[in-house]
Amino acid sequence: GDPDVMTICWDCNGSGKKGRRTCPCQLVLPTHEAGHVVAAKLLGAKNVKARLLDTPNRRGWDGWTSYTRPRGPNTKTTEAIIALAGAAAAGEAAGGDDLKAARKLCGSKKKFKQAQAAAAELVHENRREIGRTAERLHKKRRI
């Protein structure tokens, strides 16, 4: 699209509110990070933290999630699932750094597809917790 044309959400007309609730357009990034957070916690990661940035950093990130790697026999697959859970939660196509990391961790197309399916299932089964985490992250800007 044209970079000079500003896109306004049809639901909130740019206000960020839909009635008394936060408009879904304001929750895409928090939901993405919440997907990583919930997946990391469920898969055994420790010290899980997330933050939303007011302006993108030098790498272009608007937010990030960090954690201490879970231990176990399938650590690379587990990390790939965590990386893919953000996009799955926000209903986005996986791309950028998350996609690159997941592909590298998996090593093969077959393992990548399995990790993608596992991330989608984890997100589906934990949709409510991801939503609550996204709302909290949206309000506090960090977890």
C-alpha angles and dihedrals in degrees: 000000000000111000090214093059114086116216115221123195113249092215099055103015089229097307095109091228131099104192106307094334132083110264114248089238088069093051102057096095095038089049091050092053091041088057089058092044097050093043092049092050094046092048094053104263117150131214093025112187134169134185137186116214124218090220128019115266123234091280090055094251119149092189143359143202125209134184144158108264117258116243124234146091096291100043095139093050091046091053091048090054090050090049092050096043093076095062092039091054094049094044091243131136107255110253146146122025095349092055094045092049093048093049092049093047093049097046095198137054091239094054090044092054090048091051090048091052091047091050091050091049093047090050093047093050093047101038094126095051090047089052093050091047091049092052091049092047091048091053100040099029089220143051 
